[in-house]
Amino acid sequence: MAAGRRIRLIAQHTLAEAVHLRLTFGLGLMSAVLIGAAYSLRQFNFGGAELRFISDFGLGALGLGGGLLAALVTAQLFFQDLETQAIYAVLTRPGQRWEYIAGKFTGVAALLALFFAVLSLLLVGLLQVRAVGLGGVGVRWEILLYASGLLWLKSTLIAAMTLFVGTYARSALFTSCLGLLLATVGQLQAWAQQSGWDWLRAWPNLALFDAQAALAIGQIPSASWMIGTLGYWVAYVALFNGLAAYIFQRREI
């Protein structure tokens, strides 16, 4: 389909732009350094508990870096197109604004997939090296990769929220800050509901994608749970992208 080809081209252009951003390099380097900092605790021989600590710390660094990357890069790329008027080159061709939104989100999602793939392999490699140093204590690398996949789902959902904000906001700073604020609300949704804020039930529960929960279980959840979680993610990503496309269609640029 012509629409699918245009979305793919926009996504490829977005990915190429994002990879060359200093912000992307900086956040990737920060996350890698944090993972390395966890590995530096190898001087304390705590056996299997040490590996669990490195896993928790490393996934925490991935989650932090991925969330910041999703909000900051999405806002910067969207408003960069507006400021440089590059968006006119896209919209003057036979393309719809919803295709631009879909392509932009797909490009950021691809960037986040690359981010999590590289740093997850780094974390798995460090854990395997440390496991050998501890006498061959096993590392369930498949659980780590599954947990990293959950973090990717959460980060792409944050990107969809941020893109939705950007379609009616007027600055990249406001968009990225509000996107991170909305992500924080989603992360604290369970606490807010216990405080009587039942209206927040309509907001996506980002705690559902916590990687530490997967490590605590010690095994990959059932297929039905994974399908339900994936369906939950698809529904909210479609909702935010749909709202973004609706608002952007009516925005004067």
BELVEN-V926189 format. One record per pair of residues at least 12 apart in sequence whose C-alpha atoms are under 10 Angstrom apart, sorted by the first residue. I is the first residue (numbers start at 1). J is the second residue. If there is no record, write none. Layout:
# BELVEN-V926189
i: [I & I]
j: [J & J]
This chain:
# BELVEN-V926189
i: [2 & 2 & 3 & 3 & 3 & 3 & 3 & 3 & 4 & 4 & 4 & 5 & 5 & 6 & 6 & 6 & 6 & 6 & 6 & 6 & 6 & 6 & 7 & 7 & 7 & 7 & 7 & 7 & 7 & 7 & 7 & 7 & 7 & 7 & 8 & 8 & 8 & 8 & 8 & 8 & 8 & 9 & 9 & 9 & 9 & 10 & 10 & 10 & 10 & 10 & 10 & 10 & 10 & 10 & 10 & 11 & 11 & 11 & 11 & 11 & 11 & 11 & 11 & 11 & 11 & 11 & 11 & 11 & 12 & 12 & 12 & 12 & 12 & 12 & 12 & 13 & 13 & 13 & 14 & 14 & 14 & 14 & 14 & 14 & 14 & 14 & 14 & 14 & 14 & 14 & 14 & 15 & 15 & 15 & 15 & 15 & 15 & 15 & 15 & 15 & 15 & 15 & 15 & 16 & 16 & 16 & 17 & 17 & 17 & 17 & 17 & 18 & 18 & 18 & 18 & 18 & 18 & 18 & 18 & 18 & 18 & 19 & 19 & 19 & 19 & 19 & 21 & 21 & 21 & 23 & 23 & 23 & 23 & 23 & 24 & 24 & 24 & 24 & 24 & 24 & 24 & 24 & 24 & 24 & 25 & 25 & 26 & 26 & 27 & 27 & 27 & 27 & 27 & 27 & 27 & 28 & 28 & 28 & 28 & 28 & 28 & 28 & 28 & 29 & 29 & 30 & 30 & 30 & 30 & 31 & 31 & 31 & 31 & 31 & 31 & 31 & 31 & 31 & 31 & 31 & 32 & 32 & 32 & 32 & 32 & 32 & 32 & 32 & 32 & 33 & 33 & 34 & 34 & 34 & 34 & 34 & 34 & 34 & 35 & 35 & 35 & 35 & 35 & 35 & 35 & 35 & 35 & 35 & 35 & 35 & 35 & 35 & 36 & 36 & 36 & 36 & 36 & 36 & 37 & 37 & 37 & 38 & 38 & 38 & 38 & 38 & 38 & 38 & 38 & 38 & 38 & 38 & 39 & 39 & 39 & 39 & 39 & 39 & 39 & 39 & 39 & 39 & 39 & 40 & 41 & 41 & 42 & 42 & 42 & 42 & 45 & 45 & 46 & 47 & 47 & 47 & 47 & 47 & 47 & 48 & 48 & 48 & 48 & 48 & 50 & 50 & 50 & 50 & 51 & 51 & 51 & 51 & 51 & 51 & 51 & 51 & 51 & 52 & 52 & 52 & 52 & 52 & 54 & 54 & 54 & 54 & 55 & 55 & 55 & 55 & 55 & 55 & 55 & 55 & 55 & 55 & 56 & 56 & 56 & 56 & 56 & 56 & 57 & 57 & 58 & 58 & 58 & 58 & 58 & 58 & 58 & 59 & 59 & 59 & 59 & 59 & 59 & 59 & 59 & 59 & 59 & 59 & 59 & 59 & 60 & 60 & 60 & 60 & 61 & 62 & 62 & 62 & 62 & 62 & 62 & 62 & 62 & 62 & 63 & 63 & 63 & 63 & 63 & 63 & 63 & 63 & 63 & 64 & 64 & 65 & 65 & 65 & 65 & 66 & 66 & 66 & 66 & 66 & 66 & 66 & 66 & 66 & 66 & 66 & 66 & 67 & 67 & 67 & 67 & 67 & 67 & 67 & 67 & 67 & 67 & 67 & 67 & 68 & 68 & 68 & 68 & 68 & 68 & 68 & 69 & 69 & 69 & 69 & 69 & 69 & 69 & 69 & 69 & 70 & 70 & 70 & 70 & 70 & 70 & 70 & 70 & 70 & 70 & 70 & 70 & 70 & 70 & 70 & 70 & 70 & 70 & 70 & 71 & 71 & 71 & 71 & 71 & 71 & 71 & 71 & 71 & 71 & 71 & 71 & 71 & 71 & 71 & 71 & 71 & 71 & 71 & 72 & 72 & 72 & 72 & 72 & 72 & 72 & 72 & 72 & 73 & 73 & 73 & 73 & 73 & 73 & 74 & 74 & 74 & 74 & 74 & 74 & 74 & 74 & 74 & 74 & 74 & 74 & 74 & 74 & 74 & 74 & 75 & 75 & 75 & 75 & 75 & 75 & 75 & 75 & 75 & 75 & 75 & 75 & 75 & 75 & 75 & 75 & 76 & 76 & 76 & 76 & 76 & 76 & 77 & 77 & 77 & 77 & 78 & 78 & 78 & 78 & 78 & 78 & 78 & 78 & 78 & 78 & 79 & 79 & 79 & 79 & 79 & 79 & 79 & 79 & 80 & 82 & 83 & 85 & 87 & 87 & 88 & 96 & 96 & 97 & 97 & 97 & 97 & 97 & 97 & 97 & 98 & 98 & 98 & 98 & 98 & 98 & 98 & 98 & 98 & 99 & 100 & 100 & 101 & 101 & 101 & 101 & 101 & 101 & 101 & 101 & 101 & 101 & 101 & 102 & 102 & 102 & 102 & 102 & 102 & 104 & 104 & 104 & 105 & 105 & 105 & 105 & 105 & 105 & 105 & 105 & 106 & 106 & 106 & 108 & 108 & 108 & 108 & 109 & 109 & 109 & 109 & 109 & 109 & 109 & 110 & 110 & 111 & 112 & 112 & 112 & 112 & 112 & 112 & 113 & 113 & 113 & 113 & 113 & 113 & 113 & 114 & 115 & 116 & 116 & 116 & 116 & 116 & 116 & 117 & 117 & 117 & 117 & 119 & 120 & 120 & 120 & 120 & 120 & 120 & 121 & 121 & 121 & 121 & 123 & 123 & 123 & 124 & 124 & 124 & 124 & 124 & 124 & 125 & 127 & 127 & 127 & 128 & 128 & 140 & 140 & 140 & 142 & 142 & 143 & 143 & 143 & 143 & 143 & 143 & 143 & 143 & 144 & 144 & 144 & 144 & 144 & 144 & 144 & 145 & 146 & 146 & 146 & 146 & 146 & 146 & 147 & 147 & 147 & 147 & 147 & 147 & 147 & 147 & 148 & 148 & 148 & 148 & 148 & 149 & 149 & 150 & 150 & 150 & 150 & 150 & 150 & 150 & 150 & 150 & 151 & 151 & 151 & 151 & 151 & 152 & 153 & 153 & 153 & 153 & 153 & 153 & 153 & 153 & 154 & 154 & 154 & 154 & 154 & 154 & 154 & 154 & 154 & 154 & 154 & 154 & 155 & 155 & 155 & 156 & 156 & 157 & 157 & 157 & 157 & 157 & 157 & 157 & 157 & 157 & 157 & 158 & 158 & 158 & 158 & 158 & 158 & 158 & 158 & 158 & 158 & 158 & 159 & 159 & 159 & 159 & 159 & 159 & 159 & 160 & 160 & 160 & 160 & 160 & 160 & 160 & 160 & 160 & 160 & 161 & 161 & 161 & 161 & 161 & 161 & 161 & 161 & 161 & 161 & 161 & 161 & 161 & 161 & 162 & 162 & 162 & 162 & 162 & 162 & 162 & 162 & 162 & 162 & 162 & 162 & 162 & 163 & 163 & 163 & 163 & 163 & 163 & 163 & 163 & 164 & 164 & 164 & 164 & 164 & 164 & 164 & 164 & 164 & 164 & 164 & 165 & 165 & 165 & 165 & 165 & 165 & 165 & 165 & 166 & 166 & 166 & 166 & 166 & 167 & 167 & 167 & 167 & 167 & 167 & 167 & 167 & 167 & 168 & 168 & 168 & 168 & 168 & 168 & 182 & 182 & 183 & 183 & 183 & 183 & 184 & 184 & 184 & 185 & 185 & 185 & 185 & 185 & 186 & 186 & 186 & 186 & 186 & 186 & 186 & 186 & 187 & 187 & 187 & 187 & 187 & 187 & 187 & 188 & 188 & 188 & 188 & 189 & 189 & 189 & 189 & 189 & 189 & 189 & 190 & 190 & 190 & 190 & 203 & 204 & 204 & 204 & 204 & 204 & 205 & 205 & 206 & 208 & 208 & 208 & 209 & 209]
j: [94 & 95 & 94 & 95 & 96 & 98 & 99 & 100 & 99 & 102 & 103 & 99 & 103 & 90 & 93 & 94 & 95 & 96 & 99 & 100 & 102 & 103 & 95 & 96 & 98 & 99 & 100 & 101 & 102 & 103 & 104 & 105 & 106 & 107 & 99 & 100 & 102 & 103 & 104 & 106 & 107 & 100 & 103 & 104 & 107 & 90 & 99 & 100 & 101 & 102 & 103 & 104 & 105 & 106 & 107 & 99 & 100 & 101 & 102 & 103 & 104 & 105 & 106 & 107 & 108 & 109 & 110 & 111 & 103 & 104 & 106 & 107 & 108 & 110 & 111 & 103 & 104 & 107 & 74 & 77 & 78 & 81 & 103 & 104 & 105 & 106 & 107 & 108 & 109 & 110 & 111 & 77 & 103 & 104 & 105 & 106 & 107 & 108 & 109 & 110 & 111 & 112 & 114 & 107 & 108 & 111 & 73 & 77 & 107 & 108 & 111 & 69 & 73 & 74 & 76 & 77 & 107 & 108 & 110 & 111 & 112 & 73 & 108 & 111 & 114 & 115 & 73 & 76 & 77 & 68 & 69 & 72 & 73 & 76 & 65 & 66 & 68 & 69 & 70 & 72 & 73 & 111 & 112 & 115 & 69 & 115 & 65 & 69 & 62 & 64 & 65 & 66 & 68 & 69 & 115 & 62 & 65 & 66 & 69 & 115 & 116 & 118 & 119 & 65 & 119 & 61 & 62 & 64 & 65 & 58 & 59 & 60 & 61 & 62 & 63 & 64 & 65 & 66 & 115 & 119 & 58 & 61 & 62 & 65 & 118 & 119 & 120 & 122 & 123 & 58 & 61 & 57 & 58 & 59 & 60 & 61 & 62 & 65 & 54 & 55 & 56 & 57 & 58 & 59 & 60 & 61 & 62 & 119 & 120 & 122 & 123 & 126 & 54 & 57 & 58 & 122 & 123 & 126 & 54 & 57 & 58 & 50 & 51 & 53 & 54 & 55 & 56 & 57 & 58 & 61 & 123 & 126 & 51 & 53 & 54 & 55 & 57 & 58 & 123 & 126 & 127 & 129 & 130 & 54 & 53 & 54 & 54 & 130 & 133 & 134 & 133 & 134 & 134 & 130 & 131 & 133 & 134 & 135 & 137 & 131 & 134 & 137 & 138 & 139 & 127 & 130 & 131 & 134 & 126 & 127 & 128 & 130 & 131 & 134 & 137 & 138 & 139 & 127 & 139 & 212 & 215 & 216 & 123 & 126 & 127 & 130 & 123 & 124 & 126 & 127 & 139 & 141 & 144 & 211 & 212 & 215 & 144 & 211 & 212 & 213 & 215 & 216 & 123 & 212 & 119 & 120 & 122 & 123 & 124 & 127 & 144 & 116 & 119 & 120 & 123 & 144 & 145 & 147 & 148 & 151 & 210 & 211 & 212 & 215 & 151 & 210 & 211 & 212 & 119 & 115 & 116 & 119 & 120 & 123 & 148 & 151 & 152 & 211 & 116 & 148 & 150 & 151 & 152 & 154 & 155 & 210 & 211 & 151 & 155 & 112 & 115 & 116 & 155 & 111 & 112 & 113 & 115 & 116 & 151 & 152 & 154 & 155 & 156 & 158 & 159 & 112 & 151 & 152 & 154 & 155 & 156 & 157 & 158 & 159 & 179 & 180 & 183 & 155 & 158 & 159 & 176 & 177 & 179 & 180 & 108 & 111 & 112 & 115 & 155 & 156 & 158 & 159 & 176 & 105 & 108 & 109 & 111 & 112 & 152 & 154 & 155 & 156 & 157 & 158 & 159 & 160 & 161 & 162 & 163 & 176 & 179 & 180 & 108 & 155 & 156 & 157 & 158 & 159 & 160 & 161 & 162 & 163 & 172 & 175 & 176 & 177 & 178 & 179 & 180 & 181 & 183 & 159 & 162 & 172 & 173 & 175 & 176 & 177 & 179 & 180 & 108 & 111 & 159 & 162 & 172 & 176 & 104 & 105 & 107 & 108 & 109 & 158 & 159 & 160 & 161 & 162 & 163 & 166 & 172 & 175 & 176 & 179 & 159 & 162 & 163 & 164 & 165 & 166 & 167 & 169 & 171 & 172 & 173 & 174 & 175 & 176 & 177 & 179 & 166 & 171 & 172 & 173 & 175 & 176 & 104 & 108 & 163 & 172 & 101 & 104 & 105 & 162 & 163 & 166 & 167 & 171 & 172 & 175 & 166 & 167 & 169 & 170 & 171 & 172 & 173 & 175 & 172 & 253 & 253 & 253 & 100 & 253 & 253 & 245 & 249 & 244 & 245 & 246 & 247 & 248 & 249 & 250 & 241 & 242 & 243 & 244 & 245 & 246 & 247 & 248 & 249 & 245 & 245 & 248 & 160 & 163 & 164 & 167 & 241 & 242 & 244 & 245 & 246 & 248 & 249 & 160 & 238 & 241 & 242 & 244 & 245 & 159 & 160 & 163 & 156 & 157 & 159 & 160 & 162 & 163 & 237 & 241 & 156 & 159 & 160 & 155 & 156 & 159 & 160 & 152 & 153 & 155 & 156 & 157 & 159 & 160 & 152 & 156 & 156 & 151 & 152 & 153 & 155 & 156 & 159 & 148 & 149 & 151 & 152 & 153 & 155 & 156 & 152 & 152 & 145 & 148 & 149 & 151 & 152 & 155 & 145 & 148 & 149 & 152 & 148 & 141 & 144 & 145 & 147 & 148 & 149 & 141 & 144 & 145 & 148 & 141 & 144 & 145 & 139 & 140 & 141 & 142 & 144 & 145 & 141 & 139 & 140 & 141 & 140 & 141 & 215 & 218 & 219 & 219 & 220 & 211 & 214 & 215 & 217 & 218 & 219 & 220 & 221 & 211 & 212 & 214 & 215 & 218 & 219 & 220 & 211 & 211 & 214 & 215 & 219 & 220 & 221 & 209 & 210 & 211 & 212 & 213 & 214 & 215 & 220 & 209 & 210 & 211 & 212 & 214 & 209 & 211 & 206 & 208 & 209 & 210 & 211 & 214 & 226 & 229 & 230 & 206 & 208 & 209 & 210 & 211 & 209 & 206 & 209 & 210 & 229 & 230 & 233 & 234 & 237 & 183 & 186 & 187 & 204 & 205 & 206 & 207 & 208 & 209 & 210 & 211 & 233 & 183 & 206 & 209 & 233 & 237 & 183 & 204 & 206 & 233 & 234 & 236 & 237 & 238 & 240 & 241 & 179 & 180 & 181 & 182 & 183 & 184 & 186 & 204 & 206 & 237 & 240 & 176 & 179 & 180 & 183 & 237 & 240 & 241 & 179 & 236 & 237 & 238 & 239 & 240 & 241 & 242 & 243 & 244 & 175 & 176 & 178 & 179 & 180 & 182 & 183 & 236 & 237 & 239 & 240 & 241 & 243 & 244 & 174 & 175 & 176 & 177 & 178 & 179 & 180 & 181 & 182 & 183 & 240 & 241 & 244 & 175 & 176 & 179 & 240 & 241 & 243 & 244 & 245 & 179 & 239 & 240 & 241 & 242 & 243 & 244 & 245 & 246 & 247 & 248 & 177 & 178 & 179 & 182 & 240 & 243 & 244 & 247 & 178 & 179 & 244 & 247 & 248 & 243 & 244 & 245 & 246 & 247 & 248 & 249 & 250 & 251 & 244 & 247 & 248 & 250 & 251 & 252 & 203 & 204 & 203 & 204 & 205 & 206 & 205 & 206 & 207 & 200 & 203 & 204 & 205 & 206 & 200 & 201 & 203 & 204 & 205 & 206 & 207 & 208 & 204 & 205 & 206 & 207 & 208 & 209 & 210 & 200 & 205 & 206 & 207 & 201 & 202 & 203 & 204 & 205 & 206 & 207 & 205 & 206 & 207 & 208 & 236 & 232 & 233 & 235 & 236 & 237 & 232 & 233 & 233 & 229 & 232 & 233 & 229 & 233]
